[in-house]
Amino acid sequence: MTAPVFHVSTLDAVDWLRSMPSESVDLLVTDPAYESLEKHRAIGTTTRLKHSKSSSNDWFAVFPNARFPELFAEAYRVLKRNTHLYLFCDAETMFIARPEAERAGFRFWKPLVWDKKTIGMGYHYRARYEFILFFEKGKRRLNDLGVPDVITVPRVHRGYPAEKPPAVSAVLIEQSSIRGELVADPFMGSGSVGVAALEAGRCFTGTDLNPEAVRLTTERLRVFAPDAMPDAPAREPEQLGFIDTRP
Ligand SMILES: C[S@@+](CC[C@H](N)C(=O)[O-])C[C@H]1O[C@@H](n2cnc3c(N)ncnc32)[C@H](O)[C@@H]1O
């Protein structure tokens, strides 16, 4: 039997990507703490961080829109040729992120919709969906051309702020990678992308500025890969692979 490997870090997303070798990642799935989340917080559509000794404030830090160019430039560099990038965001951020990603070299295909099945808070038409922007570097065929562009999975209640269900990322990972490939998330939060990646037999590498997020992710991923090193500096991709756990 083989167990997948993960590693996590507390570096800033862009610094962390800069620390990685070029063309070393097979798939990037990420959910940045984009600026307009502040509005969702103000109207109560996302939860607060739970208090713990390691969390210094109630909300996670926001990633300014002005930093998208450096984020996409680094994302493009670390992705191998013929790979995909998925970016969770809202309608407001979609119009800011799309042209910046295209400037970095990505081809934009379309927004996918995560349908949360039930309405959330809000004022004008209560929120039931989020977008997932689908980008490509080079050319890669999706593994299953019959999968629809609406992914219906119930939201996570009382989880990490803006937590995504692993079942949503599972669709993206199954579509755009194969077993043993490396999935990366520079804004990993509670580690939902990591859970989906390891469940599907992929390797995972991620970072988050919030130590509480790194603790949570490590706790969740250890179940799949008990020998993997948490909180380690970015490793050479050759060091990531499968641990052979045969007796
Ligand atoms: C929307 S949450 C991600 C939630 C995640 N998808 C999940 O399912 O739990 C965004 C995360 O980005 C982190 N973050 C904000 N600015 C960052 C930065 N500059 N570098 C790395 N992480 C950052 C926050 O701490 C937060 O955990």
PDBQT file of the ligand as one rigid body, heavy atoms in Angstrom, charges set to zero:
ROOT
HETATM    1  C1  LIG A 301     -10.726  31.992   1.990  1.00  0.00    +0.000 C 
HETATM    2  S1  LIG A 301      -9.528  31.348   3.082  1.00  0.00    +0.000 S 
HETATM    3  C2  LIG A 301      -9.192  29.748   2.439  1.00  0.00    +0.000 C 
HETATM    4  C3  LIG A 301     -10.191  28.749   2.906  1.00  0.00    +0.000 C 
HETATM    5  C4  LIG A 301      -9.897  27.357   2.394  1.00  0.00    +0.000 C 
HETATM    6  N1  LIG A 301     -10.167  27.205   0.987  1.00  0.00    +0.000 N 
HETATM    7  C5  LIG A 301     -10.682  26.306   3.192  1.00  0.00    +0.000 C 
HETATM    8  O1  LIG A 301     -11.429  25.511   2.587  1.00  0.00    +0.000 OA
HETATM    9  O2  LIG A 301     -10.563  26.302   4.419  1.00  0.00    +0.000 OA
HETATM   10  C6  LIG A 301      -8.118  32.269   2.633  1.00  0.00    +0.000 C 
HETATM   11  C7  LIG A 301      -6.871  32.008   3.458  1.00  0.00    +0.000 C 
HETATM   12  O3  LIG A 301      -5.811  32.818   2.947  1.00  0.00    +0.000 OA
HETATM   13  C8  LIG A 301      -4.927  33.122   4.040  1.00  0.00    +0.000 C 
HETATM   14  N2  LIG A 301      -4.092  34.257   3.629  1.00  0.00    +0.000 N 
HETATM   15  C9  LIG A 301      -4.406  35.580   3.574  1.00  0.00    +0.000 A 
HETATM   16  N3  LIG A 301      -3.364  36.285   3.079  1.00  0.00    +0.000 NA
HETATM   17  C10 LIG A 301      -2.388  35.389   2.805  1.00  0.00    +0.000 A 
HETATM   18  C11 LIG A 301      -1.090  35.496   2.260  1.00  0.00    +0.000 A 
HETATM   19  N4  LIG A 301      -0.582  36.689   1.901  1.00  0.00    +0.000 N 
HETATM   20  N5  LIG A 301      -0.375  34.371   2.115  1.00  0.00    +0.000 NA
HETATM   21  C12 LIG A 301      -0.859  33.152   2.487  1.00  0.00    +0.000 A 
HETATM   22  N6  LIG A 301      -2.094  32.995   3.022  1.00  0.00    +0.000 NA
HETATM   23  C13 LIG A 301      -2.847  34.096   3.169  1.00  0.00    +0.000 A 
HETATM   24  C14 LIG A 301      -5.838  33.381   5.202  1.00  0.00    +0.000 C 
HETATM   25  O4  LIG A 301      -5.173  33.202   6.433  1.00  0.00    +0.000 OA
HETATM   26  C15 LIG A 301      -6.956  32.353   4.943  1.00  0.00    +0.000 C 
HETATM   27  O5  LIG A 301      -6.757  31.192   5.709  1.00  0.00    +0.000 OA
ENDROOT
TORSDOF 0
